[in-house]
Amino acid sequence: MGMSSSQARLLTLTSRLHSIEISAQKIEAEKLRLANDSNRVYENYLNKLEQTKLVASVLADNGSMTDIDLTANVIYDYKTLQNQYTLITKDDKMLITESISNNYKNTDSLSSFLNAYGLATNVSQTIHHEDPNPTYENQKQNYENALKNWEKSCTNIDDNYKADYNAWLLEKAAYEESLSEFNKKHEQWIKDHEKWVPAEPDPDDQTQPWWTTTADDSLATKFESAGSGCYSAAKGGGVGCYAHVLAHIIDFSDGKGKGDGENPDYSWYNGTNNLITTTIGTTQEISSGDITGAGMNNASNNTTMAEVSVKLDDETKLKPKIATGETCNVNASSSDYEKLVSKWDYRTGQLKSTKQWAKDLYYVCKNTTSVNGYNADDFTGTVVKFQEALKNSLTEFDQNIYDNYHKQWVDSEPQEPTFNGTLRDKPTKPPYPPKPKEEDYINANPTIPRDEVLNHTSFTDKDKAQWYINLWYRMEGLNETPKVAVTQVKDDATNTIKEVYSVTNINKSNTTYSTNPDWNVQENDNYIVIPDNKINDPQWLRNAVVEGYVLIQEFDKEDNKFFDTSVSVTTKINEIKDEKGVKKAEAQYEADMKKIDKKDRQYDTELAACETERNAIKEEVDTLKTVAKENVDRTFKLFS
């Protein structure tokens, strides 16, 4: 049996009413959500009314200090801040930007990391070199060789001279030894010869065998006897008496003789013209008393004196004797007395004859008071000398005997030793050859100039390099950072000092990467990458720092490492009220509330429409239900 149209309509209305109920419930739910959103927006608005932000004090272009919003990008931008900072999580991991992370991941060492920031550069250094000149070296070697050869020649000359000189010294020593032996022998010969020379037989030595010992000896005895009285008186100082002896042996100037010696005759004496002449030119007459008046005047004494006088005529044998080495002891300046008593003739330097000596002594005897320089004691001694000399001259000389004795003496002469040794002249060192002169060998320059250009690896900016070195070491988990070394090099081309910046390169440590669910980024052992939408968000950084999720570290340039700091400690970062954020929050609140109100009004309209449609449907349903019920009732009535 089919459904009636009213039933179908009722079913449709019921379905639609159910749909309206569901829509109304959804709208009510949305209105509830809007109420929640309104509360949230209001709460956010209230929160932002007290909103603060972190700012950093930086030096503006005009030289004044100004505040800028502190963001992660500001912290990791070199030179924006005066000091260097880094962001650290509670588990000591760095928070870095993605660009820094990429440079770190894509490099394997500190130097390559620095190169990624364009810090690598070369410092050119020109070094002037003076390279050895081969030509000069060859010339120098030739000169040195010539010098060595010259030195060798000089050494050979020295060695040969030394050897020759040493040989000469040995020869000289042997020669001197032989000469010494010879000198000893010669000295002995001199002594022997000196003894031999005086031993030469003296022909005038009347004590020797070459003088006869016959009548002559008796004549000397008789002479001594005849004049003994006068001689004794003379030795006693009575020299005048000795004039008697002298008068008897003197020849007279008139040529009168005394006989032949055997028959002496003094009868001729008449006392006149009996003059004698002295060597000083004075004359003296023989006094008659000295002849006839003398005590010795008798035949015997006269005969003896006559023989003596004759004997004295032989001047070759009967001159006064002289001792060895004796020479004339008077000259023209001597006194008359000295000239008269001397046996030397001052005029010739020769010996006087015995008779001339007797004449001079006679003159002194007769003129003792007038002779210049007379000395009685000396004259007494002279008389004694004359007496002895006269007595010793009265012996006969035998030439044959003397010659025999003299030959024996000659034959006994010690033979003078001869020295046959010879010594060559002392060696003289030959001159050295000319010494080589350097200028004759070398005319080239010692060196050849050459420029060497060195390119030193350095940094374009020392401070910037240090900044990124600090950053890299912190990313490596190493807190202490090496300082950039500064080396000064001299550039000869510009004559300037250049600075080369360097740091010891080390390789990056092995790191592992994993996903950090809290940050939704990749992280390694030592750092976490800040999402791109956060690096320039000052509010994000402020909230992270203020809430304690993120810590700030500052780099200490003295200790060369990072240390923990905070907004309340550091003077370069401050927390201030975010006036701009408050205004923005107000505008955002008003905009959000307008959207919520508009939506709420829309939902109210939609609910009103639903309510109107639901009421209409309910009325129609009620009508349909009434009609249906009436139809049922009518039907039941029909079949009942």
Secondary structure by P-SEA (a helix, b strand, c coil): ccccaaaaaaaaaaaaaaaaaaaaaaaaaaaaaaaaaaaaaaaaaaaaabbbbbbbbbbcccccccccccccccccccccccbbbbbbcccbbbbbcaaaaaaaaacccaaaaaaaaccbbbbbbbbbbbcccaaaaaaaaaaaaaaaaaaaaaaaaaaaaaaaaaaaaaaaaaaaaaaaaaaaaaaaaaaaaaaaaaacccccccccccccccaaaaaaaaaaaaaaaaaaaaaacccccaaaaaaaacccccccccccccccccccccccccccccccccccccccccccccccccaaaaaaaaaaaaaacccccccccccccccccccccccaaaaaaccccccccccccaaaaaaaaaaaaacccccccccaaaaaaaaaaaaaaaaaacccccaaaaaaaaaaaaaacccbbbbcccccccccccccccccccccccccccbbbbbbbbbccccccaaaaaaaaaaaaaaacccccccbbbbbbbcccccbbbbbbbcccccccbbbbbbccccccccccccccccccccccaaaaaaaaaaccbbbbbbcccccbbbbbcccccccbbbbbaaaaaaaaaaaaaaaaaaaaaaaaaaaaaaaaaaaaaaaaaaaaaaaaaaaaaaaaaaaaaac
